[in-house]
């Protein structure tokens, strides 16, 4: 799958209401917004969800959770 196909597939998956809820839950569960992760395991999990965001076409880590998941796919704009 080329990069455009990958991004389109990930976005199609996570653009639904259920997909947004799942993505938000994954980000929170993985400690994506936690600044104090120290163990190798915690960092590996956060890096994995960071890769999922990259596959969605999202390039930059946000500063807060507020509205982030809903804005990821707004108008198909890549913020990275």
C-alpha atoms as an extended CHARMM CRD file, in Angstrom:
* protein
*
        80  EXT
         1         1  UNK       CA              0.0000000000        0.0000000000        0.0000000000  PROA      1               0.0000000000
         2         2  UNK       CA              1.4420000000        3.3980000000       -0.8910000000  PROA      2               0.0000000000
         3         3  UNK       CA              1.4600000000        6.3200000000        1.5360000000  PROA      3               0.0000000000
         4         4  UNK       CA             -1.7260000000        7.9540000000        0.1820000000  PROA      4               0.0000000000
         5         5  UNK       CA             -3.6050000000        4.6470000000        0.3470000000  PROA      5               0.0000000000
         6         6  UNK       CA             -2.3760000000        4.0660000000        3.8920000000  PROA      6               0.0000000000
         7         7  UNK       CA             -3.4500000000        7.5250000000        5.0440000000  PROA      7               0.0000000000
         8         8  UNK       CA             -6.8330000000        7.1920000000        3.3360000000  PROA      8               0.0000000000
         9         9  UNK       CA             -7.4170000000        3.7650000000        4.8830000000  PROA      9               0.0000000000
        10        10  UNK       CA             -6.4870000000        4.8890000000        8.3880000000  PROA      10              0.0000000000
        11        11  UNK       CA             -8.6000000000        8.0180000000        8.0770000000  PROA      11              0.0000000000
        12        12  UNK       CA            -11.6000000000        6.0240000000        6.8050000000  PROA      12              0.0000000000
        13        13  UNK       CA            -11.2500000000        3.7810000000        9.8510000000  PROA      13              0.0000000000
        14        14  UNK       CA            -10.9530000000        6.5490000000       12.4270000000  PROA      14              0.0000000000
        15        15  UNK       CA            -13.2650000000        9.1770000000       10.8720000000  PROA      15              0.0000000000
        16        16  UNK       CA            -16.4100000000        7.4720000000       12.1190000000  PROA      16              0.0000000000
        17        17  UNK       CA            -17.8150000000        8.4040000000       15.5250000000  PROA      17              0.0000000000
        18        18  UNK       CA            -16.8440000000        4.9900000000       16.8620000000  PROA      18              0.0000000000
        19        19  UNK       CA            -13.3970000000        5.2880000000       15.3040000000  PROA      19              0.0000000000
        20        20  UNK       CA            -12.8230000000        8.6710000000       16.9470000000  PROA      20              0.0000000000
        21        21  UNK       CA            -13.8530000000        7.2570000000       20.3220000000  PROA      21              0.0000000000
        22        22  UNK       CA            -11.5250000000        4.2860000000       19.8570000000  PROA      22              0.0000000000
        23        23  UNK       CA             -8.6330000000        6.5020000000       18.7530000000  PROA      23              0.0000000000
        24        24  UNK       CA             -9.1470000000        8.8330000000       21.7100000000  PROA      24              0.0000000000
        25        25  UNK       CA             -9.2650000000        5.8620000000       24.0610000000  PROA      25              0.0000000000
        26        26  UNK       CA             -6.0960000000        4.4130000000       22.5270000000  PROA      26              0.0000000000
        27        27  UNK       CA             -4.2550000000        7.7270000000       22.9250000000  PROA      27              0.0000000000
        28        28  UNK       CA             -5.2860000000        8.0550000000       26.5680000000  PROA      28              0.0000000000
        29        29  UNK       CA             -4.5920000000        4.3900000000       27.3780000000  PROA      29              0.0000000000
        30        30  UNK       CA             -1.1640000000        4.5960000000       25.7590000000  PROA      30              0.0000000000
        31        31  UNK       CA             -0.1970000000        7.6590000000       27.7900000000  PROA      31              0.0000000000
        32        32  UNK       CA              0.1230000000        9.7620000000       24.6610000000  PROA      32              0.0000000000
        33        33  UNK       CA             -0.5270000000       12.9820000000       26.5800000000  PROA      33              0.0000000000
        34        34  UNK       CA              1.5500000000       12.0240000000       29.6370000000  PROA      34              0.0000000000
        35        35  UNK       CA              4.8370000000       13.8750000000       29.9420000000  PROA      35              0.0000000000
        36        36  UNK       CA              6.2410000000       11.6270000000       32.6710000000  PROA      36              0.0000000000
        37        37  UNK       CA              6.5630000000        8.2640000000       30.9280000000  PROA      37              0.0000000000
        38        38  UNK       CA              9.8710000000        6.6930000000       31.8820000000  PROA      38              0.0000000000
        39        39  UNK       CA              9.8520000000        2.9370000000       31.3350000000  PROA      39              0.0000000000
        40        40  UNK       CA             10.8710000000        1.4200000000       28.0380000000  PROA      40              0.0000000000
        41        41  UNK       CA              7.4840000000       -0.2820000000       27.8140000000  PROA      41              0.0000000000
        42        42  UNK       CA              5.5080000000        2.9430000000       28.3490000000  PROA      42              0.0000000000
        43        43  UNK       CA              7.5570000000        4.7750000000       25.7530000000  PROA      43              0.0000000000
        44        44  UNK       CA              7.1970000000        1.9010000000       23.2710000000  PROA      44              0.0000000000
        45        45  UNK       CA              3.3940000000        1.9540000000       23.6110000000  PROA      45              0.0000000000
        46        46  UNK       CA              3.2850000000        5.7400000000       23.1710000000  PROA      46              0.0000000000
        47        47  UNK       CA              5.5370000000        5.4310000000       20.1210000000  PROA      47              0.0000000000
        48        48  UNK       CA              3.1590000000        2.8540000000       18.6480000000  PROA      48              0.0000000000
        49        49  UNK       CA              0.1380000000        5.1620000000       18.8690000000  PROA      49              0.0000000000
        50        50  UNK       CA              2.3040000000        7.9990000000       17.5480000000  PROA      50              0.0000000000
        51        51  UNK       CA              2.9130000000        5.7800000000       14.5120000000  PROA      51              0.0000000000
        52        52  UNK       CA             -0.8480000000        5.2660000000       14.1410000000  PROA      52              0.0000000000
        53        53  UNK       CA             -1.2880000000        9.0580000000       14.0570000000  PROA      53              0.0000000000
        54        54  UNK       CA              1.4990000000        9.2880000000       11.5020000000  PROA      54              0.0000000000
        55        55  UNK       CA             -0.3400000000        6.6970000000        9.3900000000  PROA      55              0.0000000000
        56        56  UNK       CA             -3.4210000000        8.9500000000        9.6460000000  PROA      56              0.0000000000
        57        57  UNK       CA             -1.3610000000       11.7920000000        8.2020000000  PROA      57              0.0000000000
        58        58  UNK       CA             -0.8810000000       13.5760000000       11.5250000000  PROA      58              0.0000000000
        59        59  UNK       CA              2.6550000000       14.7830000000       11.9990000000  PROA      59              0.0000000000
        60        60  UNK       CA              2.8610000000       16.8810000000       15.1530000000  PROA      60              0.0000000000
        61        61  UNK       CA              2.1120000000       15.9580000000       18.7650000000  PROA      61              0.0000000000
        62        62  UNK       CA             -0.6290000000       18.1700000000       20.2020000000  PROA      62              0.0000000000
        63        63  UNK       CA             -0.2530000000       19.9980000000       23.4860000000  PROA      63              0.0000000000
        64        64  UNK       CA             -3.6210000000       18.9100000000       24.9390000000  PROA      64              0.0000000000
        65        65  UNK       CA             -6.4140000000       16.3850000000       24.4740000000  PROA      65              0.0000000000
        66        66  UNK       CA             -9.0600000000       19.1240000000       24.2370000000  PROA      66              0.0000000000
        67        67  UNK       CA            -10.8200000000       18.6780000000       20.9070000000  PROA      67              0.0000000000
        68        68  UNK       CA             -7.8000000000       16.9550000000       19.3840000000  PROA      68              0.0000000000
        69        69  UNK       CA             -9.4150000000       13.7340000000       18.1990000000  PROA      69              0.0000000000
        70        70  UNK       CA            -12.3180000000       15.5540000000       16.5300000000  PROA      70              0.0000000000
        71        71  UNK       CA             -9.9710000000       18.0150000000       14.8430000000  PROA      71              0.0000000000
        72        72  UNK       CA             -7.5870000000       15.3840000000       13.4680000000  PROA      72              0.0000000000
        73        73  UNK       CA             -9.7540000000       14.7150000000       10.4600000000  PROA      73              0.0000000000
        74        74  UNK       CA            -11.4300000000       18.0960000000       10.1190000000  PROA      74              0.0000000000
        75        75  UNK       CA            -11.5440000000       18.8920000000        6.4080000000  PROA      75              0.0000000000
        76        76  UNK       CA             -8.8360000000       16.3010000000        5.8300000000  PROA      76              0.0000000000
        77        77  UNK       CA             -6.1360000000       18.7740000000        6.8440000000  PROA      77              0.0000000000
        78        78  UNK       CA             -2.7590000000       17.3980000000        7.8980000000  PROA      78              0.0000000000
        79        79  UNK       CA             -1.3900000000       19.4760000000       10.7730000000  PROA      79              0.0000000000
        80        80  UNK       CA              2.1550000000       18.2280000000       10.3040000000  PROA      80              0.0000000000
